[in-house]
Amino acid sequence: MQVLSSNQLAEAMVSAYPYIAVVETLLDTLAEDRGEPSKDEIVAVAPLNPMATEWEEFVKYVAQFDNGNLFEYVPVLQHE
């Protein structure tokens, strides 16, 4: 996976014009590459998932910012 700076991303977008990727298509392609569900698959099962677990994990994550550790490393992603 490649992480681009704002300038690199802007340069890539300008260089690609008029063949700029549509964000939704790009995200679905990335999801497919990683074996993740597409947007349509997520939306189809969304009414069945109240997101309680995801919300609890989010609350735990946000709590890391509010415990005085603002100058320490706070992981953006947690790998299990």
N, C-alpha and C positions, 0 to 999 in steps of 0.2 A: 504494500500500500504506500502511496506517495502523498506526502503532505506538502501543499504549496503555500507560499506566502501570498498575501493579497496582491502584490505586484505581479508575481508569477501567474496567478490565476487570471488577473486582468489581461496580461499579455497573451495568455493562451486563448482567452475568449476573443480578443481583438484579432488575433492571427487566424482563428477558426472562422471568422465571419465570412459568408453568411451561413455557414454550416454549424451553428451553435446548437449544442445538444439541448433538448427539452428536459427540464429537471425531472419530471415524472418518469419519462422514459429512461433517463440516466439512472435514477434510483432503482427502478425495476430491474434494469440490467445488472447493477451492482448486487442487488438482492439475489438474483438468479445465480450470479457467479459465486456467491458465498453460501448458496443453499438456503437462503432465507425466503419467507413467503413474499409474494408480490403485494402491492397496495390493494388490488382487488381481492386477493385471498384474505388479507387482514380485515378489510371492510366487511366481507361476507360473514366472518365469524365474530365480529365486534359486538353484536347484541348479546352473544352468549358469554362474553368475557366482561365482568364488571370492573376490571382493571384494579381491583383491590390490592393484589399482590404488587403490581407495578407501582401503585401509589405509595404503598408502605416502603418499598425500596427507595423511591424518590425522596420521601420524607427523611429517611436515614441519611441519604446522600447530602441533602441540603443542610442537615444538622451539622455536618462536618464544617460547613462554612460559618456556622454561628457559635462555635465553641471556643473562639479565641485563637484558632489555628489559621488565620487568614494568610500568614506569611510562610506557612509550611506547605509542603507538597500535598495537594488534594487530587487524587486520581479522577480523571474524567470517565474512564471505563474501568470496570472491575472484571477481571477474568477469573473464572472459577476453575 
